[in-house]
Amino acid sequence: MRSKILIAIMLIPFLTMAQETPANSFFNKHSGEKGYTSVHITQYMFDLFSKISNEKEEKDFKEVTSNLTSIKILTVDSSFYVNSDTKFEKEILSTLPESIYKELMIIKEGRETIKFLINEKGKRISEFIMIVYGTPEPVLIYLEGDITLRQVSKLSKTMNVKGFEHLDKIRE
Protein backbone atom coordinates (compact mmCIF):
# COMPACT_ATOMS: atom_id res chain seq x y z
CA MET A 1 0.00 0.00 0.00
CA ARG A 2 2.81 2.38 0.92
CA SER A 3 4.58 1.78 -2.37
CA LYS A 4 1.43 2.60 -4.36
CA ILE A 5 1.00 5.87 -2.50
CA LEU A 6 4.68 6.71 -2.98
CA ILE A 7 4.45 6.00 -6.73
CA ALA A 8 1.30 8.12 -7.02
CA ILE A 9 3.02 11.03 -5.23
CA MET A 10 6.06 10.74 -7.48
CA LEU A 11 3.86 10.84 -10.62
CA ILE A 12 1.96 14.02 -9.67
CA PRO A 13 4.60 16.45 -11.05
CA PHE A 14 4.70 14.58 -14.36
CA LEU A 15 0.92 14.58 -14.67
CA THR A 16 0.68 18.31 -14.05
CA MET A 17 3.50 19.03 -16.51
CA ALA A 18 1.74 17.02 -19.21
CA GLN A 19 -1.27 19.32 -18.93
CA GLU A 20 0.69 22.50 -19.60
CA THR A 21 -0.10 23.92 -23.01
CA PRO A 22 2.49 25.62 -25.24
CA ALA A 23 0.91 29.05 -24.62
CA ASN A 24 0.92 28.51 -20.87
CA SER A 25 4.51 27.31 -21.05
CA PHE A 26 5.55 30.48 -22.94
CA PHE A 27 3.81 32.67 -20.37
CA ASN A 28 5.44 30.84 -17.45
CA LYS A 29 8.87 31.01 -19.09
CA HIS A 30 8.81 34.80 -19.36
CA SER A 31 6.73 35.62 -16.28
CA GLY A 32 9.00 37.54 -13.93
CA GLU A 33 11.83 37.68 -16.46
CA LYS A 34 13.72 40.97 -16.90
CA GLY A 35 11.95 43.21 -19.43
CA TYR A 36 8.60 41.42 -19.11
CA THR A 37 5.54 42.27 -17.07
CA SER A 38 3.05 39.51 -16.35
CA VAL A 39 -0.43 39.49 -14.88
CA HIS A 40 -2.27 36.31 -13.93
CA ILE A 41 -5.94 36.74 -13.03
CA THR A 42 -7.36 33.60 -11.43
CA GLN A 43 -10.87 32.21 -11.35
CA TYR A 44 -11.01 33.02 -7.64
CA MET A 45 -10.59 36.70 -8.43
CA PHE A 46 -13.47 36.53 -10.93
CA ASP A 47 -15.62 34.98 -8.20
CA LEU A 48 -14.68 37.74 -5.74
CA PHE A 49 -15.50 40.50 -8.26
CA SER A 50 -18.89 38.96 -8.96
CA LYS A 51 -19.76 39.11 -5.23
CA ILE A 52 -18.95 42.81 -4.91
CA SER A 53 -22.06 44.22 -6.57
CA ASN A 54 -25.26 43.19 -8.32
CA GLU A 55 -25.24 46.08 -10.77
CA LYS A 56 -25.71 45.39 -14.47
CA GLU A 57 -21.99 45.80 -15.23
CA GLU A 58 -21.12 43.28 -12.55
CA LYS A 59 -23.70 40.83 -13.92
CA ASP A 60 -22.17 41.22 -17.39
CA PHE A 61 -18.73 40.65 -15.92
CA LYS A 62 -19.89 37.50 -14.14
CA GLU A 63 -21.52 36.18 -17.32
CA VAL A 64 -18.38 36.82 -19.34
CA THR A 65 -16.00 35.29 -16.79
CA SER A 66 -18.18 32.43 -15.55
CA ASN A 67 -16.43 29.80 -17.65
CA LEU A 68 -12.92 31.29 -17.59
CA THR A 69 -10.29 29.62 -15.43
CA SER A 70 -7.68 32.34 -15.92
CA ILE A 71 -6.54 35.34 -17.89
CA LYS A 72 -2.82 35.84 -18.38
CA ILE A 73 -1.26 38.96 -19.81
CA LEU A 74 2.39 39.30 -20.78
CA THR A 75 3.92 42.54 -22.03
CA VAL A 76 7.44 43.41 -23.08
CA ASP A 77 8.93 46.71 -21.94
CA SER A 78 9.68 48.93 -24.94
CA SER A 79 13.31 49.61 -23.94
CA PHE A 80 13.97 45.89 -23.49
CA TYR A 81 12.18 44.96 -26.71
CA VAL A 82 14.12 47.42 -28.86
CA ASN A 83 17.47 46.22 -27.47
CA SER A 84 16.57 42.53 -27.48
CA ASP A 85 18.25 40.08 -29.87
CA THR A 86 15.22 37.80 -29.87
CA LYS A 87 11.96 39.22 -31.11
CA PHE A 88 8.85 38.48 -29.07
CA GLU A 89 6.65 37.67 -32.06
CA LYS A 90 9.09 35.18 -33.59
CA GLU A 91 9.44 33.30 -30.32
CA ILE A 92 5.73 33.21 -29.46
CA LEU A 93 4.63 32.26 -32.97
CA SER A 94 7.20 29.45 -33.16
CA THR A 95 6.02 28.21 -29.75
CA LEU A 96 2.38 27.83 -30.82
CA PRO A 97 2.09 24.87 -33.22
CA GLU A 98 -0.50 25.16 -36.01
CA SER A 99 -1.64 21.63 -35.17
CA ILE A 100 -2.99 22.95 -31.85
CA TYR A 101 -3.70 26.65 -32.43
CA LYS A 102 -5.83 27.84 -35.34
CA GLU A 103 -5.68 31.40 -36.62
CA LEU A 104 -9.02 33.04 -36.11
CA MET A 105 -8.24 36.51 -37.40
CA ILE A 106 -5.28 38.71 -38.29
CA ILE A 107 -5.48 42.50 -38.27
CA LYS A 108 -2.73 44.70 -39.67
CA GLU A 109 -2.78 48.41 -38.92
CA GLY A 110 0.37 50.09 -40.19
CA ARG A 111 3.29 48.30 -38.53
CA GLU A 112 1.08 46.73 -35.85
CA THR A 113 -0.20 43.18 -36.25
CA ILE A 114 -2.87 41.60 -34.05
CA LYS A 115 -3.34 37.84 -34.26
CA PHE A 116 -6.17 35.92 -32.66
CA LEU A 117 -5.61 32.19 -32.17
CA ILE A 118 -7.79 29.51 -30.61
CA ASN A 119 -7.37 25.98 -29.35
CA GLU A 120 -10.56 23.97 -29.60
CA LYS A 121 -11.58 20.98 -27.53
CA GLY A 122 -14.53 19.47 -29.34
CA LYS A 123 -16.84 22.33 -30.32
CA ARG A 124 -15.69 24.67 -27.55
CA ILE A 125 -12.72 27.01 -27.32
CA SER A 126 -10.40 26.00 -24.48
CA GLU A 127 -7.74 28.65 -25.14
CA PHE A 128 -8.02 32.06 -26.74
CA ILE A 129 -4.83 33.94 -27.55
CA MET A 130 -4.32 37.47 -28.73
CA ILE A 131 -0.83 38.55 -29.77
CA VAL A 132 -0.07 42.19 -30.57
CA TYR A 133 3.32 42.90 -32.12
CA GLY A 134 5.04 45.39 -34.40
CA THR A 135 4.58 47.97 -31.64
CA PRO A 136 7.10 49.24 -29.08
CA GLU A 137 5.38 47.11 -26.38
CA PRO A 138 4.20 43.71 -27.67
CA VAL A 139 1.39 42.01 -25.73
CA LEU A 140 0.16 38.45 -25.22
CA ILE A 141 -3.32 37.98 -23.77
CA TYR A 142 -4.15 34.39 -22.96
CA LEU A 143 -7.58 33.19 -21.84
CA GLU A 144 -8.20 29.66 -20.54
CA GLY A 145 -11.53 27.98 -19.88
CA ASP A 146 -14.68 27.08 -21.73
CA ILE A 147 -14.82 30.15 -23.96
CA THR A 148 -17.19 31.48 -26.59
CA LEU A 149 -16.40 34.29 -29.04
CA ARG A 150 -19.35 36.21 -27.63
CA GLN A 151 -17.67 36.15 -24.21
CA VAL A 152 -14.40 37.37 -25.70
CA SER A 153 -16.00 40.35 -27.43
CA LYS A 154 -17.91 41.29 -24.24
CA LEU A 155 -14.76 40.95 -22.16
CA SER A 156 -13.20 43.95 -23.89
CA LYS A 157 -16.08 46.10 -22.64
CA THR A 158 -16.20 44.81 -19.05
CA MET A 159 -12.49 44.87 -18.15
CA ASN A 160 -10.30 47.95 -18.28
CA VAL A 161 -6.95 46.25 -18.89
CA LYS A 162 -4.24 47.46 -21.27
CA GLY A 163 -4.43 45.45 -24.49
CA PHE A 164 -8.05 44.40 -24.01
CA GLU A 165 -9.24 47.15 -26.34
CA HIS A 166 -7.99 44.94 -29.18
CA LEU A 167 -10.42 42.18 -28.15
CA ASP A 168 -13.25 44.44 -29.26
CA LYS A 169 -12.06 43.86 -32.84
CA ILE A 170 -13.55 40.36 -32.62
CA ARG A 171 -16.98 42.01 -32.73
CA GLU A 172 -16.03 43.91 -35.92
Residue pairs with C-beta under 8 A, 6 or more apart in sequence:
20 28
21 100
21 119
21 127
22 95
22 96
22 97
22 100
22 101
23 95
23 96
23 101
23 119
23 127
23 129
23 140
23 142
24 72
24 142
24 144
25 95
26 74
26 91
26 92
26 95
26 96
26 140
27 38
27 40
27 72
27 74
27 140
27 142
30 36
30 38
30 74
31 38
31 40
31 74
32 38
34 80
35 76
35 77
35 79
35 80
35 81
35 84
36 74
36 75
36 76
36 77
36 80
37 74
37 75
37 77
38 72
38 73
38 74
38 75
39 71
39 72
39 73
39 74
39 161
40 70
40 71
40 72
41 70
41 71
41 72
41 73
42 69
42 70
43 68
43 69
43 70
43 145
46 61
46 62
46 65
46 66
46 68
49 58
49 61
49 62
49 65
50 58
50 61
50 62
50 65
52 58
57 158
60 154
60 157
60 158
61 158
61 159
63 151
63 154
64 151
64 154
64 155
64 158
65 151
65 155
67 145
67 146
67 147
67 148
67 151
68 143
68 144
68 145
68 147
68 151
69 144
69 145
70 143
70 144
70 145
71 141
71 142
71 143
71 144
72 140
72 141
72 142
72 143
72 144
73 139
73 140
73 141
73 142
73 161
73 162
73 163
74 139
74 140
74 142
75 137
75 138
75 139
75 140
75 162
75 163
76 84
76 88
76 137
76 138
76 139
77 137
78 136
78 137
81 88
81 136
81 137
81 138
82 136
87 133
88 133
88 138
88 140
89 113
89 131
89 133
89 134
89 138
92 131
92 133
92 140
93 115
93 131
96 117
96 129
100 119
101 117
101 118
101 119
101 127
101 129
102 117
102 118
102 119
102 120
103 115
103 116
103 117
104 116
104 117
104 118
105 115
105 116
105 169
105 170
106 113
106 114
106 115
106 116
107 113
107 114
107 166
107 169
108 114
110 134
111 134
111 135
112 132
112 133
112 134
112 135
113 132
113 133
113 134
114 130
114 131
114 132
114 166
114 169
115 129
115 130
115 131
116 128
116 129
116 130
116 170
117 127
117 128
117 129
117 130
117 131
118 125
118 127
118 128
118 129
119 125
119 126
119 127
119 129
120 126
124 146
124 147
124 148
125 146
125 147
125 148
125 149
126 144
126 145
126 146
126 147
127 142
127 143
127 144
127 147
128 142
128 143
128 147
128 152
129 140
129 141
129 142
129 143
130 139
130 140
130 141
130 142
130 163
130 166
130 167
131 138
131 139
131 140
132 138
132 139
132 163
132 166
139 162
139 163
139 166
141 163
141 164
141 166
141 167
143 152
143 155
149 170
152 167
152 170
153 167
153 168
153 170
153 171
155 164
155 167
156 164
156 165
156 166
156 167
156 168
156 170
156 171
157 168
